Amino acid sequence: MIHRHIIGLVLLFLICTQGIFSQEPEVLSLSPQDAVDLAVRNNLSLESARISLDTRRRKNELVWNQFLPSVTASGTLMRPNQGTTVPGMNIPGVITTPTTTYAPTWSMVGNFSASLNLSFALITAIETVKLDYQAGLINLEKARLQMERDVRKMYNQILLLEENVVLLRNSYTNAERQAAMAQANFQAGLAPRLSWLQAQVAVENLKPTINELENSLKTLYASFAMSLGLSFDTVFILEPLTEEDFSVPLDLAELISKAASGRPDILELQRNIAVLQSTRKAMAQQLYTPYLNFSWSYQPSLSDAFNNSWASGDNWTDRGSFSITLGINLNGLFPFTTQGQGLKDMDNNISALTIGLTQAIQGTELEIFNKVNSLENIQTSKEVQRAAVELAELTYNLTEEAYRAGLQDFQTVQSSALALQQARLQLLTQDFNYLNDLIDLEYAVGIPFGTLSTR
């Protein structure tokens, strides 16, 4: 009886365990914006940019703390290595005292000090911190836009691959139907056995191609899920494209003018140059303008700390002081010193970044020109390709009818089917290339995603 209970418990445990490990993977229905929202919340690269911005934000909020004095407190208990010797006095006929030696004793010295440096460089440093915080905001926005661009393009890549799989499966279905027709024609004496065998070979040849494409789609799905901060085995249902998303009129001159003030890369370089210029100004003020230092200290001292009373104020002496110092750094007056060379290095860094900004603007203009040119070429070729698809469909239907009647061989039918598949795939690829180029163009110009791609 006991054995039956044990067996029952084991079976119950196995059933529960099976239920846990056989759970269906999560299924998510996503639009492009849904995918972007998930990535914004979960993407680790973006989280790293947020942490960096938080550091700059705290510096900006507490920038006033550089006007707080530097305060230190310490207490020292010390004992000299040698005792104190007091020489005797010998005045003939008056007084004679022997030399006296006192053993070393412990003394107590406390110190509480405050120091404050004031200079024009502190005012400029406030501006530098604020500019650095603004640069951090731009860096975070740039990282977010790059992430959004990549997620949207990966989304479209998945849709394209899914459509490729559908086309291949349709081709496989057609190949099976053609193999059935070839078998019927062979049995009716309308076609040789070779045509039947060729049709069967065509069916089998499609299987590894479909499997390879499906594996590529699974890999892309896993990468997409990880970029959204989800489990790699998450199953997605993606919102399909619609035809009205395409053929957007573009004004090249207007797009280039917007890019100079809106592209994240250019804004980042401009802000970095501003930060370096402010830093250089602070360095120059620190080197070439005087500083004012206020210093105050309180140093209570107690001799023979273990014999004298700590509570009696008469046993303590204060050696502290208050001082005001006006000074200037003389090294900065000479260009060959380390400080002087530091300014020249800063000037070179600013010049290099300025050149980089000019190159970035020129590169952006060229990128926008190429993208607009590519989009216009796709628009032109799409109409031609659409007509090619219609012609390929008509050719395939007529060839298949002729083959069914025994007037064409199987090779002709297979060639027509392949031409139709390639024409459809080419048209589909152009649609997705057009949309991805629009996404790249939106990033290059610095306008919100969806302004041109309407997604």
LUMDOMI-413319 format. One record per residue (C-alpha): residue number from 1; residue in three letters; x, z, y. Coordinates in steps of 0.25 Angstrom, whole numbers, plus 2048, in hexadecimal, padded with zeros to 3 digits. Each point is the difference from the previous one (the first is absolute). Layout:
# LUMDOMI-413319
+-----+-----+-----+-----+-----+
|   i |  aa |  px |  pz |  py |
+-----+-----+-----+-----+-----+
| NUM | Ala |   X |   Z |   Y |
...
+-----+-----+-----+-----+-----+
//
This chain:
# LUMDOMI-413319
+-----+-----+-----+-----+-----+
|   i |  aa |  px |  pz |  py |
+-----+-----+-----+-----+-----+
|   1 | Met | 800 | 800 | 800 |
|   2 | Ile | 80B | 804 | 809 |
|   3 | His | 807 | 7F2 | 7FD |
|   4 | Arg | 7F4 | 7F9 | 804 |
|   5 | His | 800 | 807 | 80E |
|   6 | Ile | 80E | 7FD | 802 |
|   7 | Ile | 7FE | 7F1 | 7FC |
|   8 | Gly | 7F4 | 7FF | 80A |
|   9 | Leu | 808 | 806 | 80B |
|  10 | Val | 80C | 7F6 | 7FE |
|  11 | Leu | 7F6 | 7F5 | 800 |
|  12 | Leu | 7FA | 805 | 80C |
|  13 | Phe | 80D | 801 | 807 |
|  14 | Leu | 804 | 7F1 | 7FC |
|  15 | Ile | 7F3 | 7FB | 805 |
|  16 | Cys | 802 | 807 | 80D |
|  17 | Thr | 80E | 7FB | 801 |
|  18 | Gln | 7FC | 7F2 | 7FD |
|  19 | Gly | 7F6 | 800 | 80B |
|  20 | Ile | 80A | 805 | 80A |
|  21 | Phe | 80B | 7F5 | 7FC |
|  22 | Ser | 7F5 | 7F5 | 7FF |
|  23 | Gln | 7FB | 801 | 80E |
|  24 | Glu | 7FD | 7F3 | 807 |
|  25 | Pro | 80A | 7FD | 80B |
|  26 | Glu | 7FA | 801 | 80E |
|  27 | Val | 7FA | 7F4 | 806 |
|  28 | Leu | 800 | 7FD | 80F |
|  29 | Ser | 7F8 | 7F6 | 808 |
|  30 | Leu | 809 | 7FC | 80C |
|  31 | Ser | 7FF | 7F7 | 80C |
|  32 | Pro | 80D | 7FD | 808 |
|  33 | Gln | 7FD | 80B | 80A |
|  34 | Asp | 7FD | 80A | 7F5 |
|  35 | Ala | 80E | 7FD | 7FA |
|  36 | Val | 807 | 802 | 80D |
|  37 | Asp | 7F9 | 80D | 803 |
|  38 | Leu | 804 | 805 | 7F2 |
|  39 | Ala | 80F | 7FC | 803 |
|  40 | Val | 800 | 807 | 80E |
|  41 | Arg | 7FB | 80D | 7F9 |
|  42 | Asn | 809 | 800 | 7F4 |
|  43 | Asn | 80C | 7F7 | 802 |
|  44 | Leu | 80D | 808 | 7FF |
|  45 | Ser | 808 | 7F7 | 809 |
|  46 | Leu | 7F6 | 802 | 80B |
|  47 | Glu | 800 | 80F | 7FD |
|  48 | Ser | 80F | 800 | 803 |
|  49 | Ala | 7FE | 7F9 | 80D |
|  50 | Arg | 7F6 | 80B | 804 |
|  51 | Ile | 80A | 80B | 7FC |
|  52 | Ser | 80A | 7F9 | 809 |
|  53 | Leu | 7F6 | 7FF | 80C |
|  54 | Asp | 7FC | 80F | 7FE |
|  55 | Thr | 80F | 804 | 803 |
|  56 | Arg | 800 | 7F8 | 80D |
|  57 | Arg | 7F2 | 805 | 804 |
|  58 | Arg | 805 | 80F | 7FF |
|  59 | Lys | 80C | 7FD | 808 |
|  60 | Asn | 7F7 | 7F9 | 80A |
|  61 | Glu | 7F6 | 80C | 801 |
|  62 | Leu | 80C | 80A | 801 |
|  63 | Val | 809 | 7F8 | 809 |
|  64 | Trp | 7FF | 80B | 80B |
|  65 | Asn | 808 | 80A | 7F6 |
|  66 | Gln | 80D | 7FA | 806 |
|  67 | Phe | 7FD | 809 | 80C |
|  68 | Leu | 800 | 80C | 7F8 |
|  69 | Pro | 80D | 808 | 801 |
|  70 | Ser | 809 | 802 | 7F4 |
|  71 | Val | 7FF | 80E | 7FC |
|  72 | Thr | 809 | 808 | 7F6 |
|  73 | Ala | 800 | 80E | 7FB |
|  74 | Ser | 80B | 807 | 7F8 |
|  75 | Gly | 806 | 80D | 7FD |
|  76 | Thr | 80E | 803 | 7FC |
|  77 | Leu | 806 | 80C | 7F9 |
|  78 | Met | 80F | 800 | 801 |
|  79 | Arg | 80C | 809 | 7FD |
|  80 | Pro | 80F | 7FD | 805 |
|  81 | Asn | 80A | 7FE | 7F6 |
|  82 | Gln | 809 | 80A | 807 |
|  83 | Gly | 7FE | 80D | 807 |
|  84 | Thr | 801 | 803 | 80F |
|  85 | Thr | 80D | 807 | 805 |
|  86 | Val | 800 | 807 | 80D |
|  87 | Pro | 80F | 803 | 805 |
|  88 | Gly | 803 | 80E | 804 |
|  89 | Met | 804 | 805 | 80E |
|  90 | Asn | 80E | 807 | 803 |
|  91 | Ile | 802 | 805 | 80E |
|  92 | Pro | 80C | 809 | 800 |
|  93 | Gly | 7FC | 80E | 804 |
|  94 | Val | 7F1 | 7FD | 802 |
|  95 | Ile | 7F9 | 7FB | 7F3 |
|  96 | Thr | 804 | 7FA | 7F2 |
|  97 | Thr | 7F5 | 7FA | 7F7 |
|  98 | Pro | 803 | 7F9 | 7F3 |
|  99 | Thr | 7FD | 7F2 | 7FC |
| 100 | Thr | 7F2 | 800 | 7FA |
| 101 | Thr | 7FB | 7F6 | 7F5 |
| 102 | Tyr | 7F1 | 7FE | 7FD |
| 103 | Ala | 7FB | 7FA | 7F3 |
| 104 | Pro | 7F8 | 7F3 | 801 |
| 105 | Thr | 7F1 | 802 | 802 |
| 106 | Trp | 7F4 | 7F7 | 7FF |
| 107 | Ser | 7F9 | 7FB | 80C |
| 108 | Met | 7F3 | 7F9 | 802 |
| 109 | Val | 7FE | 7F3 | 809 |
| 110 | Gly | 7F2 | 7F9 | 802 |
| 111 | Asn | 7FE | 7F3 | 807 |
| 112 | Phe | 7F4 | 7F9 | 805 |
| 113 | Ser | 802 | 7F4 | 808 |
| 114 | Ala | 7F8 | 7F4 | 806 |
| 115 | Ser | 805 | 7F3 | 805 |
| 116 | Leu | 7F9 | 7F4 | 807 |
| 117 | Asn | 806 | 7F3 | 803 |
| 118 | Leu | 7F9 | 7F7 | 80B |
| 119 | Ser | 804 | 7F2 | 803 |
| 120 | Phe | 7F9 | 7F3 | 803 |
| 121 | Ala | 802 | 7FB | 7F2 |
| 122 | Leu | 7F6 | 80A | 7FB |
| 123 | Ile | 7F5 | 7F9 | 808 |
| 124 | Thr | 804 | 7F2 | 7FB |
| 125 | Ala | 800 | 806 | 7F2 |
| 126 | Ile | 7F2 | 803 | 801 |
| 127 | Glu | 7FD | 7F2 | 803 |
| 128 | Thr | 809 | 7FC | 7F4 |
| 129 | Val | 7F8 | 809 | 7F6 |
| 130 | Lys | 7F2 | 7FA | 805 |
| 131 | Leu | 806 | 7F2 | 7FE |
| 132 | Asp | 805 | 803 | 7F2 |
| 133 | Tyr | 7F2 | 806 | 7FD |
| 134 | Gln | 7F9 | 7F3 | 805 |
| 135 | Ala | 80A | 7F8 | 7F7 |
| 136 | Gly | 7FC | 808 | 7F4 |
| 137 | Leu | 7F1 | 7FD | 803 |
| 138 | Ile | 804 | 7F1 | 800 |
| 139 | Asn | 809 | 802 | 7F3 |
| 140 | Leu | 7F4 | 806 | 7F9 |
| 141 | Glu | 7F6 | 7F5 | 805 |
| 142 | Lys | 80A | 7F5 | 7FC |
| 143 | Ala | 801 | 807 | 7F2 |
| 144 | Arg | 7F1 | 800 | 7FF |
| 145 | Leu | 7FF | 7F2 | 804 |
| 146 | Gln | 80A | 7FB | 7F6 |
| 147 | Met | 7F9 | 808 | 7F5 |
| 148 | Glu | 7F3 | 7FA | 804 |
| 149 | Arg | 806 | 7F2 | 800 |
| 150 | Asp | 806 | 801 | 7F2 |
| 151 | Val | 7F3 | 807 | 7FB |
| 152 | Arg | 7F7 | 7F4 | 805 |
| 153 | Lys | 80A | 7F6 | 7FB |
| 154 | Met | 801 | 806 | 7F2 |
| 155 | Tyr | 7F1 | 801 | 800 |
| 156 | Asn | 7FF | 7F1 | 802 |
| 157 | Gln | 80B | 7FE | 7F6 |
| 158 | Ile | 7F7 | 807 | 7F5 |
| 159 | Leu | 7F4 | 7F8 | 804 |
| 160 | Leu | 808 | 7F3 | 7FF |
| 161 | Leu | 806 | 804 | 7F2 |
| 162 | Glu | 7F2 | 804 | 7FB |
| 163 | Glu | 7FB | 7F2 | 805 |
| 164 | Asn | 80B | 7FA | 7F8 |
| 165 | Val | 7FC | 807 | 7F4 |
| 166 | Val | 7F2 | 7FC | 801 |
| 167 | Leu | 804 | 7F1 | 802 |
| 168 | Leu | 809 | 801 | 7F3 |
| 169 | Arg | 7F5 | 807 | 7F8 |
| 170 | Asn | 7F7 | 7F4 | 805 |
| 171 | Ser | 80A | 7F7 | 7FC |
| 172 | Tyr | 801 | 807 | 7F2 |
| 173 | Thr | 7F1 | 7FF | 7FE |
| 174 | Asn | 801 | 7F1 | 804 |
| 175 | Ala | 80B | 7FE | 7F6 |
| 176 | Glu | 7F8 | 806 | 7F5 |
| 177 | Arg | 7F4 | 7F7 | 803 |
| 178 | Gln | 80A | 7F4 | 800 |
| 179 | Ala | 805 | 805 | 7F3 |
| 180 | Ala | 7F2 | 800 | 7FA |
| 181 | Met | 7FD | 7F2 | 806 |
| 182 | Ala | 80D | 7FB | 7FA |
| 183 | Gln | 7FC | 806 | 7F2 |
| 184 | Ala | 7F2 | 7FA | 801 |
| 185 | Asn | 806 | 7F2 | 804 |
| 186 | Phe | 80A | 801 | 7F5 |
| 187 | Gln | 7F5 | 803 | 7F6 |
| 188 | Ala | 7F7 | 7F5 | 805 |
| 189 | Gly | 80C | 7F6 | 7FF |
| 190 | Leu | 801 | 7FE | 80F |
| 191 | Ala | 80E | 806 | 802 |
| 192 | Pro | 80C | 802 | 7F7 |
| 193 | Arg | 804 | 80E | 7FA |
| 194 | Leu | 80C | 800 | 80A |
| 195 | Ser | 7F6 | 802 | 80C |
| 196 | Trp | 7FA | 80C | 7F9 |
| 197 | Leu | 80D | 806 | 7FD |
| 198 | Gln | 805 | 7FE | 80F |
| 199 | Ala | 7F3 | 806 | 805 |
| 200 | Gln | 803 | 80D | 7F7 |
| 201 | Val | 80E | 800 | 805 |
| 202 | Ala | 7FB | 800 | 80E |
| 203 | Val | 7F7 | 80C | 7FD |
| 204 | Glu | 80B | 808 | 7FA |
| 205 | Asn | 80A | 7FD | 80B |
| 206 | Leu | 7F7 | 806 | 80B |
| 207 | Lys | 800 | 80E | 7F9 |
| 208 | Pro | 80E | 804 | 803 |
| 209 | Thr | 7FE | 7FB | 80E |
| 210 | Ile | 7F4 | 808 | 802 |
| 211 | Asn | 806 | 80D | 7FA |
| 212 | Glu | 80C | 7FF | 809 |
| 213 | Leu | 7F8 | 7FE | 80C |
| 214 | Glu | 7F7 | 80C | 7FC |
| 215 | Asn | 80C | 809 | 7FE |
| 216 | Ser | 805 | 7FC | 80E |
| 217 | Leu | 7F3 | 804 | 806 |
| 218 | Lys | 801 | 80D | 7F9 |
| 219 | Thr | 80E | 803 | 806 |
| 220 | Leu | 7FB | 7FC | 80D |
| 221 | Tyr | 7F4 | 809 | 7FF |
| 222 | Ala | 809 | 80C | 7FC |
| 223 | Ser | 809 | 7FD | 80D |
| 224 | Phe | 7F4 | 7FF | 808 |
| 225 | Ala | 7FA | 80D | 7FB |
| 226 | Met | 80E | 807 | 802 |
| 227 | Ser | 800 | 7FB | 80F |
| 228 | Leu | 7F3 | 806 | 802 |
| 229 | Gly | 804 | 80E | 7FA |
| 230 | Leu | 7F8 | 7FE | 7F4 |
| 231 | Ser | 802 | 801 | 7F1 |
| 232 | Phe | 807 | 7F3 | 7FB |
| 233 | Asp | 7F4 | 7FE | 7F6 |
| 234 | Thr | 7F5 | 800 | 80A |
| 235 | Val | 7F7 | 7F5 | 7FE |
| 236 | Phe | 7FB | 7F8 | 80D |
| 237 | Ile | 7F5 | 7F7 | 804 |
| 238 | Leu | 804 | 7F9 | 80C |
| 239 | Glu | 7F7 | 7FA | 80A |
| 240 | Pro | 801 | 7F0 | 7FF |
| 241 | Leu | 804 | 7F7 | 80B |
| 242 | Thr | 7F5 | 7F8 | 808 |
| 243 | Glu | 802 | 7F2 | 805 |
| 244 | Glu | 7FD | 804 | 80F |
| 245 | Asp | 80D | 808 | 800 |
| 246 | Phe | 808 | 7F3 | 802 |
| 247 | Ser | 803 | 7F5 | 80B |
| 248 | Val | 803 | 809 | 80C |
| 249 | Pro | 803 | 7F9 | 80E |
| 250 | Leu | 80E | 804 | 805 |
| 251 | Asp | 806 | 7FF | 80E |
| 252 | Leu | 80F | 801 | 7FE |
| 253 | Ala | 804 | 803 | 80E |
| 254 | Glu | 7F6 | 80C | 801 |
| 255 | Leu | 805 | 805 | 7F3 |
| 256 | Ile | 80E | 800 | 804 |
| 257 | Ser | 7FD | 807 | 80D |
| 258 | Lys | 7F8 | 80B | 7F9 |
| 259 | Ala | 80C | 802 | 7F6 |
| 260 | Ala | 80A | 804 | 80B |
| 261 | Ser | 7F7 | 80C | 803 |
| 262 | Gly | 7F9 | 803 | 7F3 |
| 263 | Arg | 80A | 7FE | 7F4 |
| 264 | Pro | 804 | 80D | 7FA |
| 265 | Asp | 80E | 7FC | 7FE |
| 266 | Ile | 802 | 7FC | 80E |
| 267 | Leu | 7F9 | 80C | 806 |
| 268 | Glu | 80A | 809 | 7F7 |
| 269 | Leu | 80C | 7F9 | 805 |
| 270 | Gln | 7FB | 802 | 80F |
| 271 | Arg | 7FE | 80E | 7FE |
| 272 | Asn | 80D | 803 | 7F9 |
| 273 | Ile | 807 | 7F9 | 80C |
| 274 | Ala | 7F9 | 809 | 809 |
| 275 | Val | 804 | 80C | 7F8 |
| 276 | Leu | 80F | 7FC | 800 |
| 277 | Gln | 7FF | 7FD | 80F |
| 278 | Ser | 7FA | 80E | 803 |
| 279 | Thr | 80B | 807 | 7F6 |
| 280 | Arg | 80B | 7F8 | 808 |
| 281 | Lys | 7FA | 805 | 80D |
| 282 | Ala | 800 | 80F | 7FB |
| 283 | Met | 80F | 7FE | 7FB |
| 284 | Ala | 804 | 7FB | 80E |
| 285 | Gln | 7F9 | 80B | 807 |
| 286 | Gln | 807 | 80A | 7F7 |
| 287 | Leu | 80D | 7FA | 803 |
| 288 | Tyr | 800 | 7FD | 80F |
| 289 | Thr | 7F6 | 80B | 806 |
| 290 | Pro | 803 | 80F | 801 |
| 291 | Tyr | 7FA | 80A | 7F7 |
| 292 | Leu | 7FB | 80E | 804 |
| 293 | Asn | 802 | 80C | 7F6 |
| 294 | Phe | 7F9 | 80D | 800 |
| 295 | Ser | 805 | 80B | 7F7 |
| 296 | Trp | 7FD | 80E | 7FE |
| 297 | Ser | 804 | 80A | 7F6 |
| 298 | Tyr | 7FE | 80F | 7FC |
| 299 | Gln | 80C | 806 | 7F8 |
| 300 | Pro | 7FE | 80F | 7FD |
| 301 | Ser | 80C | 806 | 7FA |
| 302 | Leu | 802 | 80E | 7F9 |
| 303 | Ser | 80D | 806 | 7FD |
| 304 | Asp | 802 | 808 | 7F4 |
| 305 | Ala | 7F3 | 7FC | 7FA |
| 306 | Phe | 800 | 80A | 7F5 |
| 307 | Asn | 803 | 80D | 809 |
| 308 | Asn | 7F9 | 7FD | 80D |
| 309 | Ser | 7F1 | 800 | 801 |
| 310 | Trp | 7F9 | 7F3 | 800 |
| 311 | Ala | 7F4 | 805 | 807 |
| 312 | Ser | 808 | 805 | 80C |
| 313 | Gly | 800 | 7F6 | 80B |
| 314 | Asp | 80D | 806 | 806 |
| 315 | Asn | 808 | 7FC | 7F3 |
| 316 | Trp | 7FC | 7F1 | 803 |
| 317 | Thr | 807 | 7F6 | 809 |
| 318 | Asp | 7FB | 7F2 | 804 |
| 319 | Arg | 80A | 7F5 | 801 |
| 320 | Gly | 7F6 | 7F5 | 802 |
| 321 | Ser | 7FF | 7F7 | 80C |
| 322 | Phe | 7F8 | 7F5 | 808 |
| 323 | Ser | 806 | 7F3 | 804 |
| 324 | Ile | 7FC | 7F3 | 806 |
| 325 | Thr | 80A | 7F4 | 7FE |
| 326 | Leu | 800 | 7F2 | 806 |
| 327 | Gly | 808 | 7F6 | 7F9 |
| 328 | Ile | 802 | 7F1 | 7FD |
| 329 | Asn | 806 | 7F9 | 7F4 |
| 330 | Leu | 80D | 7FA | 805 |
| 331 | Asn | 802 | 7F8 | 7F3 |
| 332 | Gly | 7F5 | 7F6 | 803 |
| 333 | Leu | 807 | 7FC | 80D |
| 334 | Phe | 80A | 7F8 | 7F7 |
| 335 | Pro | 7FC | 7F4 | 7F8 |
| 336 | Phe | 80B | 802 | 7F6 |
| 337 | Thr | 7FB | 80D | 7FB |
| 338 | Thr | 7F6 | 802 | 7F4 |
| 339 | Gln | 7F5 | 803 | 80A |
| 340 | Gly | 802 | 7F4 | 808 |
| 341 | Gln | 801 | 7F7 | 7F4 |
| 342 | Gly | 7F3 | 806 | 7FB |
| 343 | Leu | 7F9 | 7FA | 80C |
| 344 | Lys | 806 | 7F2 | 7FD |
| 345 | Asp | 7FC | 801 | 7F1 |
| 346 | Met | 7F2 | 803 | 805 |
| 347 | Asp | 800 | 7F4 | 809 |
| 348 | Asn | 805 | 7F7 | 7F5 |
| 349 | Asn | 7F4 | 805 | 7F7 |
| 350 | Ile | 7F6 | 7FD | 80B |
| 351 | Ser | 806 | 7F2 | 802 |
| 352 | Ala | 7FF | 7FE | 7F0 |
| 353 | Leu | 7F2 | 805 | 800 |
| 354 | Thr | 7FC | 7F7 | 80C |
| 355 | Ile | 806 | 7F4 | 7F9 |
| 356 | Gly | 7F9 | 804 | 7F3 |
| 357 | Leu | 7F3 | 800 | 808 |
| 358 | Thr | 802 | 7F2 | 806 |
| 359 | Gln | 803 | 7FB | 7F2 |
| 360 | Ala | 7F3 | 807 | 7FA |
| 361 | Ile | 7F8 | 7FA | 80B |
| 362 | Gln | 806 | 7F2 | 7FD |
| 363 | Gly | 7FE | 802 | 7F1 |
| 364 | Thr | 7F1 | 804 | 803 |
| 365 | Glu | 7FD | 7F4 | 808 |
| 366 | Leu | 806 | 7F7 | 7F5 |
| 367 | Glu | 7F9 | 808 | 7F5 |
| 368 | Ile | 7F3 | 7FE | 807 |
| 369 | Phe | 802 | 7F1 | 802 |
| 370 | Asn | 803 | 7FF | 7F1 |
| 371 | Lys | 7F4 | 807 | 7FC |
| 372 | Val | 7F7 | 7F9 | 809 |
| 373 | Asn | 806 | 7F3 | 7FC |
| 374 | Ser | 7FE | 804 | 7F1 |
| 375 | Leu | 7F2 | 804 | 803 |
| 376 | Glu | 7FD | 7F2 | 806 |
| 377 | Asn | 806 | 7F9 | 7F5 |
| 378 | Ile | 7F8 | 808 | 7F6 |
| 379 | Gln | 7F3 | 7FD | 807 |
| 380 | Thr | 803 | 7F1 | 800 |
| 381 | Ser | 804 | 800 | 7F1 |
| 382 | Lys | 7F4 | 808 | 7FC |
| 383 | Glu | 7F7 | 7F5 | 803 |
| 384 | Val | 808 | 7F6 | 7F9 |
| 385 | Gln | 801 | 80A | 7F4 |
| 386 | Arg | 7F1 | 802 | 800 |
| 387 | Ala | 7FE | 7F1 | 7FF |
| 388 | Ala | 80A | 800 | 7F5 |
| 389 | Val | 7F9 | 80A | 7F8 |
| 390 | Glu | 7F3 | 7F9 | 801 |
| 391 | Leu | 807 | 7F3 | 7FB |
| 392 | Ala | 807 | 807 | 7F5 |
| 393 | Glu | 7F2 | 806 | 7FB |
| 394 | Leu | 7FA | 7F2 | 800 |
| 395 | Thr | 80C | 7FA | 7F9 |
| 396 | Tyr | 7FF | 80B | 7F5 |
| 397 | Asn | 7F1 | 7FF | 7FE |
| 398 | Leu | 801 | 7F1 | 7FF |
| 399 | Thr | 80C | 801 | 7F6 |
| 400 | Glu | 7F9 | 80A | 7F8 |
| 401 | Glu | 7F4 | 7F8 | 7FE |
| 402 | Ala | 808 | 7F4 | 7FC |
| 403 | Tyr | 807 | 808 | 7F6 |
| 404 | Arg | 7F3 | 805 | 7FA |
| 405 | Ala | 7FC | 7F2 | 7FF |
| 406 | Gly | 80E | 7FC | 7F9 |
| 407 | Leu | 805 | 7F8 | 80C |
| 408 | Gln | 80B | 809 | 804 |
| 409 | Asp | 80B | 807 | 7F8 |
| 410 | Phe | 802 | 80F | 801 |
| 411 | Gln | 80D | 7FF | 808 |
| 412 | Thr | 7F8 | 7FA | 80C |
| 413 | Val | 7F6 | 80B | 7FF |
| 414 | Gln | 80B | 80B | 800 |
| 415 | Ser | 807 | 7FA | 80C |
| 416 | Ser | 7F3 | 7FF | 808 |
| 417 | Ala | 7FD | 80F | 7FC |
| 418 | Leu | 80E | 804 | 804 |
| 419 | Ala | 7FF | 7F8 | 80E |
| 420 | Leu | 7F3 | 807 | 803 |
| 421 | Gln | 806 | 80E | 7FD |
| 422 | Gln | 80C | 7FD | 809 |
| 423 | Ala | 7F7 | 7FB | 80B |
| 424 | Arg | 7F7 | 80C | 800 |
| 425 | Leu | 80C | 80A | 7FF |
| 426 | Gln | 807 | 7F9 | 80C |
| 427 | Leu | 7F3 | 801 | 808 |
| 428 | Leu | 7FF | 80F | 7FC |
| 429 | Thr | 80E | 802 | 803 |
| 430 | Gln | 7FF | 7FA | 80E |
| 431 | Asp | 7F4 | 809 | 804 |
| 432 | Phe | 808 | 80C | 7FC |
| 433 | Asn | 80D | 7FB | 807 |
| 434 | Tyr | 7F8 | 7FE | 80C |
| 435 | Leu | 7FA | 80E | 800 |
| 436 | Asn | 80E | 806 | 7FE |
| 437 | Asp | 806 | 7F8 | 80B |
| 438 | Leu | 7F5 | 805 | 809 |
| 439 | Ile | 804 | 80F | 7FC |
| 440 | Asp | 80F | 7FD | 803 |
| 441 | Leu | 7FC | 7FA | 80D |
| 442 | Glu | 7F7 | 80C | 804 |
| 443 | Tyr | 80C | 809 | 7FD |
| 444 | Ala | 80A | 7F7 | 808 |
| 445 | Val | 7F7 | 7FF | 80C |
| 446 | Gly | 7FD | 80F | 800 |
| 447 | Ile | 7F0 | 7FF | 7FF |
| 448 | Pro | 7F7 | 808 | 7F7 |
| 449 | Phe | 7FF | 7FB | 7F2 |
| 450 | Gly | 7F3 | 7F8 | 7FF |
| 451 | Thr | 801 | 7FA | 80E |
| 452 | Leu | 803 | 7F3 | 7FA |
| 453 | Ser | 7FE | 802 | 7F1 |
| 454 | Thr | 7F2 | 806 | 802 |
| 455 | Arg | 801 | 809 | 7F4 |
+-----+-----+-----+-----+-----+
//
